[in-house]
């Protein structure tokens, strides 16, 4: 006689049926080769939600450690997408930034920051831009009438554990 193949759900159904027949949790768990903790988890799920919960559940995490909160993700997706005409200017600005500030790089962080500051000043206040009628960005800049109130409060999912690490070299 061939071996009878059965699914995990069938095993869980047989497990629950034995408990419903009045068998003790310890004996049934021992016969099915599972811990009592697992047995009580299966039994509790069955009593709360019925037969459907005896199916295998997804092991996919509710959220990932490097995943942005949904609120922030929505803000990014909702921002107006650029078009090819805008991307060319953007790429050109990055090429110029790299040429004038990073090749060669400053000897330390202070020198590098000084290069960036000088570039921003020249780019905005001195260098005329063809795309804006040979004017400088500073000539056309108009401050916003709205005040900046910072980023929205990030909502951390309840499944995320927040902890801190000891400073480098300190023992935990």
C-alpha positions in Angstrom: 0.0 0.0 0.0 1.5 3.4 -1.0 2.2 6.1 1.5 -0.7 8.5 1.9 0.3 12.1 1.2 -1.4 14.8 3.3 -1.0 18.6 3.5 -0.2 20.7 6.5 -3.8 21.9 6.5 -5.1 18.3 6.7 -2.7 17.6 9.6 -3.9 20.8 11.4 -7.6 19.7 10.8 -6.9 16.3 12.3 -5.1 18.0 15.2 -8.1 20.2 15.9 -10.5 17.3 15.5 -8.7 15.3 18.2 -8.9 18.3 20.6 -12.6 18.7 19.8 -13.1 15.0 20.6 -11.8 15.7 24.1 -8.2 14.5 23.9 -5.7 16.4 26.1 -3.4 19.0 24.5 -0.2 17.4 25.8 -1.1 14.0 24.3 -2.2 15.3 21.0 0.8 17.6 20.6 3.1 14.6 21.4 1.4 12.4 18.8 1.6 15.1 16.1 5.3 15.9 17.0 4.7 19.6 17.8 5.3 21.7 20.9 2.5 22.6 23.2 3.1 26.3 22.4 2.5 25.6 18.7 -0.5 23.4 19.6 -2.1 26.2 21.7 -1.4 28.7 18.8 -3.2 26.5 16.3 -6.1 25.8 18.7 -6.5 29.5 19.5 -6.5 30.5 15.9 -9.1 27.9 15.1 -11.3 29.0 18.0 -11.1 32.7 17.0 -11.4 32.5 13.2 -12.5 29.0 12.2 -11.1 26.5 9.7 -9.8 29.1 7.2 -6.9 30.0 9.5 -5.5 26.5 9.5 -4.0 27.2 6.0 -0.4 28.2 5.7 0.1 31.9 6.3 2.5 34.0 4.3 5.9 34.4 5.9 6.3 37.8 4.2 7.1 40.5 6.7 4.5 43.1 7.4 7.2 45.8 6.7 10.8 45.8 5.8 13.6 47.5 7.7 14.6 49.7 4.8 11.1 50.4 3.6 9.8 54.0 3.8 6.7 54.6 5.8 3.6 54.5 3.6 2.9 58.2 4.2 6.3 59.3 2.9 6.1 56.8 0.0 2.8 58.4 -1.0 4.3 61.9 -0.9 7.2 60.9 -3.2 4.9 59.1 -5.7 2.5 62.1 -5.7 5.2 64.7 -6.6 5.0 65.9 -10.1 7.1 63.8 -12.4 9.7 65.6 -14.5 9.8 65.6 -18.3 12.8 65.1 -20.6 13.2 68.9 -21.1 13.7 69.3 -17.3 16.0 66.3 -17.0 18.5 67.7 -19.5 19.0 70.9 -17.4 19.2 68.8 -14.3 21.9 66.5 -15.7 23.8 69.5 -17.0 23.8 71.1 -13.6 25.1 67.9 -12.0 27.9 67.6 -14.6 29.0 71.2 -13.9 28.7 70.7 -10.1 31.0 67.6 -10.3 33.5 69.3 -12.6 33.9 72.4 -10.4 33.7 70.9 -6.9 34.8 67.2 -7.0 37.6 67.1 -9.5 39.9 67.2 -7.7 38.1 66.9 -4.4 39.0 69.1 -1.4 41.7 67.8 1.0 39.2 67.6 3.9 35.5 68.2 4.6 35.9 71.9 5.3 37.7 72.5 2.0 35.1 70.5 0.1 32.2 72.4 1.7 34.0 75.7 0.8 34.0 74.5 -2.9 30.3 73.7 -2.7 29.5 77.1 -1.2 31.5 78.9 -3.9 29.8 76.9 -6.6 26.3 77.7 -5.3 27.1 81.4 -5.0 28.5 81.5 -8.6 25.7 79.3 -10.0 22.9 81.4 -8.5 24.4 84.9 -8.3 27.0 85.4 -11.0 26.6 82.9 -13.9 23.8 83.8 -16.4 21.7 81.0 -17.6 20.6 80.7 -21.3 17.3 78.9 -20.3 16.2 82.0 -18.4 17.1 84.7 -20.8 20.7 85.1 -19.7 19.7 86.1 -16.2 20.9 84.6 -13.0 18.6 82.5 -10.8 19.0 85.1 -8.0 17.4 87.8 -10.3 14.3 85.7 -10.8 14.0 84.2 -7.3 10.8 85.1 -5.5 10.5 83.8 -1.9 7.5 81.7 -1.1 4.6 83.3 0.7 4.1 80.1 2.7 6.3 79.4 5.7 8.2 76.1 5.8 6.8 74.0 8.7 9.2 71.0 8.3 8.5 67.5 7.2 5.3 65.7 8.3 5.5 63.5 11.4 6.7 60.0 10.4 4.4 57.3 11.6 6.4 54.2 12.6 4.6 51.0 12.0 3.7 49.2 15.3 5.7 46.2 14.1 9.0 48.2 14.0 11.2 47.8 17.0 13.1 51.0 17.9 16.3 50.6 19.8 19.6 52.3 20.3 23.1 51.0 20.1 25.9 51.7 22.6 28.5 54.3 21.4 31.5 52.8 19.5 33.9 51.1 21.8 31.4 50.8 24.7 30.4 47.3 25.8 26.7 46.4 25.8 
